[in-house]
Amino acid sequence: MTASVLHAESVTSFDLDGTSDTHQSNEGSAGRLFSVSQLANQLGITARAIRFYEDKGLIAPCRAGTTRVYTVRDRARLMLILRGKRLGFSLREIKEYLDLYDIDLHDVVQVRKTLAAVRKRIVKLQEQQAALERSLEELVKIEHQAEKRLMQEPPNQPEA
């Protein structure tokens, strides 16, 4: 499992074993700009989704006249937004996390906040997992009871 942390124009990946790998975007130089359709195609989402995240204040593209243009930083932020959504974080939680990049240049606050949020999400998912396991156990018992009942009684005969 890998988590990514955005710092300036690069993405740092942290593996669970504690190693990290920092690399520039494979899309070229840090000054590269993207159109909404290019970004949508690269990330496998719709242009409408990108505009939604913009409306929510999660990204803030520049403008070239009336056209939105997105930087490598915007692309990295979108990647983090999508990862956060996959992990079940709310947009509010994702926004708080992303806003910390602008506050703490050394990432200490951001990493602590991320750690706290991840631990909280783990606990919530473990609670949901336990509830699902209890539900499954109960349903399996009901299934076995129904099967046993069907094997004990002859099938109902239609009345004449």
DOFIZA-484221 format. One line per field, with one value per residue: residue number from 1; x, y, z of N, C-alpha, C in turn. Coordinates in nm, 2 decimals. Example, Ala and Ser with C-alpha at 12.3 -4.5 7.8 and 13.67 -1.06 7.14 Angstrom:
! DOFIZA-484221
nr = 1:2
npx = 1.32:1.28
npy = -0.57:-0.22
npz = 0.78:0.71
capx = 1.23:1.37
capy = -0.45:-0.11
capz = 0.78:0.71
cpx = 1.32:1.29
cpy = -0.33:0.00
cpz = 0.78:0.79
! end
This chain:
! DOFIZA-484221
nr = 1:2:3:4:5:6:7:8:9:10:11:12:13:14:15:16:17:18:19:20:21:22:23:24:25:26:27:28:29:30:31:32:33:34:35:36:37:38:39:40:41:42:43:44:45:46:47:48:49:50:51:52:53:54:55:56:57:58:59:60:61:62:63:64:65:66:67:68:69:70:71:72:73:74:75:76:77:78:79:80:81:82:83:84:85:86:87:88:89:90:91:92:93:94:95:96:97:98:99:100:101:102:103:104:105:106:107:108:109:110:111:112:113:114:115:116:117:118:119:120:121:122:123:124:125:126:127:128:129:130:131:132:133:134:135:136:137:138:139:140:141:142:143:144:145:146:147:148:149:150:151:152:153:154:155:156:157:158:159:160
npx = 0.08:0.05:0.10:0.05:0.21:0.19:0.43:0.53:0.61:0.63:0.56:0.56:0.60:0.51:0.59:0.45:0.67:0.83:1.00:1.07:0.99:1.07:0.96:0.95:0.66:0.56:0.48:0.63:0.80:0.78:0.64:0.45:0.13:-0.22:-0.52:-0.87:-0.99:-0.76:-0.66:-0.88:-0.89:-0.64:-0.67:-0.89:-1.14:-1.44:-1.47:-1.65:-1.64:-1.40:-1.45:-1.64:-1.48:-1.33:-1.52:-1.58:-1.36:-1.12:-0.93:-0.77:-0.76:-0.55:-0.62:-0.64:-0.73:-1.05:-1.03:-0.98:-0.67:-0.46:-0.21:0.09:0.08:-0.19:-0.28:-0.15:-0.28:-0.55:-0.51:-0.46:-0.70:-0.87:-0.76:-0.81:-1.10:-1.14:-1.05:-1.24:-1.26:-1.42:-1.52:-1.47:-1.28:-1.07:-1.03:-0.94:-0.70:-0.56:-0.54:-0.35:-0.11:-0.06:-0.02:0.19:0.51:0.70:0.57:0.51:0.29:0.09:0.15:0.11:-0.16:-0.26:-0.19:-0.35:-0.61:-0.61:-0.58:-0.82:-1.00:-0.93:-1.02:-1.29:-1.35:-1.28:-1.47:-1.70:-1.64:-1.65:-1.92:-2.03:-1.94:-2.07:-2.33:-2.32:-2.27:-2.51:-2.69:-2.60:-2.66:-2.94:-2.98:-2.89:-3.07:-3.31:-3.25:-3.23:-3.49:-3.63:-3.54:-3.64:-3.92:-4.18:-4.25:-4.50:-4.82:-5.04:-5.38:-5.67
npy = -0.12:0.22:0.57:0.90:1.21:1.55:1.78:2.09:2.08:1.81:1.46:1.27:0.94:0.72:0.41:0.14:0.01:0.22:0.33:0.59:0.76:1.01:1.19:1.38:1.48:1.25:1.37:1.57:1.88:2.09:2.32:2.26:2.29:2.20:2.12:2.11:1.89:1.73:1.67:1.54:1.31:1.19:1.13:0.97:1.07:1.28:1.60:1.75:1.65:1.75:2.02:2.03:1.97:2.20:2.40:2.33:2.43:2.28:2.27:2.52:2.64:2.82:3.09:3.13:3.37:3.30:3.03:2.75:2.66:2.40:2.32:2.12:2.09:2.12:1.89:1.70:1.75:1.68:1.41:1.33:1.40:1.22:0.98:1.01:1.01:0.75:0.62:0.68:0.92:1.23:1.52:1.75:1.67:1.60:1.85:2.00:1.86:1.91:2.19:2.23:2.22:2.47:2.60:2.49:2.47:2.27:2.04:1.91:1.95:1.88:1.61:1.50:1.56:1.41:1.15:1.13:1.15:0.92:0.71:0.75:0.69:0.42:0.30:0.35:0.20:-0.06:-0.09:-0.10:-0.33:-0.52:-0.51:-0.59:-0.85:-0.96:-0.94:-1.11:-1.35:-1.39:-1.40:-1.63:-1.83:-1.81:-1.89:-2.16:-2.26:-2.24:-2.41:-2.65:-2.68:-2.71:-2.96:-3.13:-3.13:-3.25:-3.14:-2.89:-3.00:-2.93:-2.83:-3.02
npz = 0.00:-0.08:0.00:-0.11:-0.10:-0.16:-0.25:-0.32:-0.66:-0.69:-0.64:-0.36:-0.28:-0.02:0.11:0.30:0.42:0.49:0.31:0.07:-0.24:-0.44:-0.71:-1.02:-1.20:-1.45:-1.67:-1.79:-1.78:-1.48:-1.54:-1.72:-1.87:-1.86:-2.04:-1.94:-2.06:-2.13:-1.88:-1.76:-1.93:-1.87:-1.60:-1.59:-1.54:-1.56:-1.73:-1.61:-1.34:-1.27:-1.27:-1.07:-0.84:-0.85:-0.81:-0.54:-0.42:-0.41:-0.60:-0.79:-1.08:-1.32:-1.55:-1.90:-2.07:-2.13:-2.08:-1.88:-1.73:-1.62:-1.38:-1.32:-1.04:-0.99:-1.11:-0.95:-0.71:-0.78:-0.82:-0.55:-0.44:-0.57:-0.47:-0.20:-0.20:-0.29:-0.06:0.11:0.24:0.32:0.12:0.26:0.45:0.28:0.16:0.39:0.44:0.20:0.22:0.41:0.29:0.20:0.43:0.59:0.52:0.58:0.61:0.85:1.01:0.83:0.79:1.04:1.07:0.86:0.95:1.18:1.06:0.89:1.08:1.22:1.02:0.97:1.21:1.18:0.95:1.04:1.24:1.07:0.93:1.13:1.19:0.95:0.94:1.16:1.07:0.84:0.97:1.10:0.89:0.76:0.96:0.95:0.69:0.71:0.89:0.74:0.53:0.67:0.77:0.53:0.45:0.64:0.63:0.42:0.08:0.03:-0.05:-0.32:-0.25:-0.31
capx = 0.00:0.13:0.03:0.13:0.21:0.22:0.52:0.57:0.57:0.66:0.48:0.64:0.52:0.56:0.54:0.44:0.79:0.90:1.08:1.00:1.04:1.02:0.98:0.87:0.55:0.61:0.42:0.72:0.85:0.69:0.57:0.35:-0.01:-0.31:-0.66:-0.96:-1.01:-0.64:-0.65:-0.98:-0.85:-0.53:-0.71:-1.00:-1.26:-1.50:-1.44:-1.75:-1.59:-1.29:-1.51:-1.70:-1.37:-1.29:-1.63:-1.57:-1.24:-1.01:-0.83:-0.79:-0.68:-0.53:-0.70:-0.58:-0.85:-1.17:-1.00:-0.91:-0.55:-0.42:-0.07:0.12:0.04:-0.34:-0.29:-0.12:-0.39:-0.66:-0.47:-0.48:-0.85:-0.93:-0.72:-0.89:-1.23:-1.13:-1.02:-1.36:-1.26:-1.52:-1.45:-1.43:-1.16:-0.97:-0.99:-0.85:-0.57:-0.49:-0.51:-0.23:0.01:-0.03:0.01:0.31:0.61:0.78:0.48:0.50:0.14:0.02:0.18:0.04:-0.31:-0.29:-0.18:-0.47:-0.72:-0.59:-0.61:-0.96:-1.07:-0.90:-1.11:-1.43:-1.36:-1.28:-1.61:-1.79:-1.60:-1.70:-2.07:-2.06:-1.91:-2.18:-2.45:-2.30:-2.28:-2.65:-2.75:-2.56:-2.74:-3.07:-2.97:-2.88:-3.20:-3.40:-3.22:-3.26:-3.63:-3.68:-3.50:-3.72:-4.06:-4.21:-4.30:-4.64:-4.90:-5.16:-5.50:-5.76
capy = 0.00:0.34:0.69:1.00:1.34:1.65:1.88:2.18:2.03:1.67:1.37:1.17:0.82:0.65:0.28:0.10:-0.03:0.34:0.39:0.69:0.78:1.14:1.21:1.48:1.42:1.20:1.45:1.67:1.98:2.14:2.43:2.22:2.32:2.10:2.16:2.03:1.76:1.65:1.63:1.44:1.19:1.13:1.08:0.88:1.13:1.37:1.74:1.79:1.62:1.85:2.15:2.01:1.99:2.34:2.47:2.30:2.49:2.19:2.31:2.66:2.65:2.96:3.12:3.19:3.42:3.23:2.89:2.70:2.58:2.33:2.30:1.99:2.10:2.09:1.75:1.62:1.77:1.60:1.27:1.31:1.41:1.09:0.88:1.04:0.96:0.60:0.57:0.71:1.05:1.33:1.63:1.84:1.62:1.62:2.00:2.03:1.80:1.99:2.33:2.23:2.24:2.61:2.65:2.43:2.43:2.16:1.92:1.84:1.96:1.80:1.46:1.47:1.56:1.29:1.03:1.12:1.12:0.78:0.63:0.76:0.61:0.28:0.26:0.34:0.08:-0.18:-0.11:-0.14:-0.46:-0.61:-0.51:-0.67:-0.99:-1.00:-0.95:-1.23:-1.47:-1.40:-1.45:-1.77:-1.90:-1.81:-1.98:-2.30:-2.30:-2.25:-2.53:-2.76:-2.69:-2.76:-3.10:-3.20:-3.14:-3.28:-3.02:-2.87:-3.05:-2.84:-2.88:-3.06
capz = 0.00:-0.09:0.01:-0.18:-0.04:-0.26:-0.20:-0.43:-0.78:-0.70:-0.56:-0.29:-0.24:0.10:0.12:0.43:0.48:0.53:0.21:-0.01:-0.37:-0.49:-0.86:-1.09:-1.28:-1.57:-1.78:-1.84:-1.68:-1.38:-1.59:-1.81:-1.85:-1.91:-2.05:-1.86:-2.13:-2.12:-1.74:-1.74:-2.00:-1.80:-1.47:-1.61:-1.48:-1.65:-1.71:-1.51:-1.21:-1.24:-1.24:-0.94:-0.74:-0.86:-0.74:-0.40:-0.37:-0.39:-0.70:-0.84:-1.21:-1.38:-1.67:-2.02:-2.13:-2.06:-2.08:-1.76:-1.76:-1.50:-1.37:-1.26:-0.90:-0.99:-1.14:-0.83:-0.61:-0.83:-0.79:-0.41:-0.42:-0.61:-0.38:-0.08:-0.22:-0.29:0.07:0.19:0.31:0.27:0.05:0.36:0.51:0.17:0.15:0.51:0.42:0.09:0.26:0.49:0.20:0.19:0.56:0.65:0.42:0.61:0.61:0.98:1.05:0.73:0.81:1.17:1.04:0.78:1.03:1.26:0.98:0.85:1.20:1.24:0.91:0.99:1.32:1.13:0.86:1.12:1.30:0.97:0.90:1.24:1.18:0.83:0.98:1.25:0.98:0.76:1.05:1.13:0.77:0.74:1.05:0.90:0.57:0.75:0.95:0.64:0.46:0.76:0.77:0.40:0.45:0.74:0.59:0.27:0.01:0.04:-0.17:-0.34:-0.20:-0.42
cpx = 0.09:0.04:0.12:0.11:0.26:0.31:0.57:0.52:0.60:0.57:0.58:0.56:0.59:0.50:0.53:0.57:0.88:0.99:1.00:1.07:0.98:1.06:0.90:0.76:0.61:0.55:0.51:0.76:0.74:0.60:0.46:0.21:-0.10:-0.45:-0.74:-0.98:-0.88:-0.63:-0.76:-0.95:-0.74:-0.57:-0.83:-1.13:-1.32:-1.45:-1.53:-1.71:-1.48:-1.35:-1.58:-1.60:-1.33:-1.40:-1.63:-1.44:-1.12:-0.90:-0.87:-0.70:-0.66:-0.62:-0.62:-0.69:-0.97:-1.15:-0.93:-0.78:-0.50:-0.27:-0.04:0.08:-0.11:-0.36:-0.26:-0.23:-0.51:-0.63:-0.50:-0.63:-0.91:-0.89:-0.80:-1.03:-1.24:-1.12:-1.14:-1.36:-1.36:-1.44:-1.40:-1.30:-1.04:-0.93:-0.91:-0.71:-0.49:-0.45:-0.39:-0.10:0.05:0.01:0.15:0.41:0.69:0.70:0.46:0.35:0.06:0.03:0.10:-0.11:-0.35:-0.29:-0.31:-0.59:-0.72:-0.63:-0.76:-1.04:-1.05:-1.00:-1.25:-1.45:-1.36:-1.41:-1.71:-1.77:-1.66:-1.86:-2.11:-2.04:-2.02:-2.31:-2.44:-2.32:-2.43:-2.72:-2.72:-2.64:-2.88:-3.08:-2.97:-3.01:-3.31:-3.38:-3.26:-3.41:-3.69:-3.65:-3.59:-3.87:-4.08:-4.26:-4.45:-4.71:-5.02:-5.29:-5.59:-5.89
cpy = 0.12:0.46:0.80:1.13:1.44:1.75:1.96:2.11:1.88:1.59:1.28:1.06:0.75:0.51:0.24:0.05:0.09:0.40:0.50:0.71:0.91:1.15:1.32:1.41:1.37:1.27:1.55:1.76:2.03:2.25:2.39:2.25:2.22:2.16:2.07:1.89:1.67:1.59:1.52:1.31:1.12:1.07:0.99:0.93:1.22:1.51:1.80:1.77:1.72:1.98:2.15:2.04:2.14:2.42:2.45:2.36:2.40:2.21:2.45:2.68:2.80:2.97:3.17:3.24:3.36:3.08:2.86:2.63:2.53:2.30:2.16:1.98:2.06:1.95:1.66:1.63:1.68:1.45:1.24:1.32:1.27:0.98:0.89:0.99:0.81:0.54:0.61:0.84:1.15:1.44:1.73:1.80:1.63:1.76:2.04:1.98:1.88:2.13:2.34:2.25:2.39:2.67:2.61:2.39:2.31:2.03:1.86:1.84:1.87:1.65:1.42:1.46:1.44:1.16:1.02:1.09:0.97:0.69:0.63:0.68:0.46:0.22:0.25:0.22:-0.05:-0.20:-0.15:-0.29:-0.56:-0.62:-0.60:-0.82:-1.04:-1.03:-1.08:-1.35:-1.49:-1.45:-1.59:-1.87:-1.92:-1.90:-2.13:-2.35:-2.32:-2.38:-2.66:-2.79:-2.75:-2.91:-3.18:-3.22:-3.17:-3.15:-3.01:-2.92:-2.95:-2.91:-2.91:-3.00
cpz = 0.00:-0.07:-0.06:-0.10:-0.14:-0.19:-0.31:-0.56:-0.80:-0.62:-0.49:-0.25:-0.12:0.10:0.27:0.50:0.52:0.43:0.13:-0.14:-0.42:-0.64:-0.91:-1.17:-1.41:-1.69:-1.84:-1.74:-1.59:-1.43:-1.69:-1.77:-1.92:-1.93:-1.97:-1.93:-2.12:-1.98:-1.71:-1.81:-1.92:-1.67:-1.48:-1.54:-1.59:-1.63:-1.61:-1.36:-1.17:-1.20:-1.11:-0.83:-0.74:-0.78:-0.59:-0.34:-0.35:-0.49:-0.75:-0.97:-1.25:-1.50:-1.78:-2.10:-2.06:-2.04:-1.94:-1.80:-1.62:-1.50:-1.32:-1.12:-0.90:-1.02:-1.02:-0.73:-0.65:-0.80:-0.64:-0.37:-0.45:-0.52:-0.25:-0.09:-0.22:-0.15:0.17:0.27:0.24:0.20:0.15:0.42:0.40:0.16:0.27:0.49:0.31:0.14:0.35:0.41:0.19:0.32:0.61:0.54:0.45:0.63:0.74:1.02:0.96:0.76:0.94:1.14:0.96:0.86:1.12:1.18:0.93:0.96:1.23:1.14:0.92:1.10:1.26:1.04:0.94:1.19:1.20:0.93:1.00:1.22:1.06:0.87:1.07:1.16:0.90:0.84:1.08:1.01:0.74:0.83:1.00:0.78:0.61:0.82:0.85:0.56:0.54:0.76:0.64:0.39:0.54:0.70:0.44:0.21:0.03:-0.08:-0.19:-0.30:-0.32:-0.41
! end
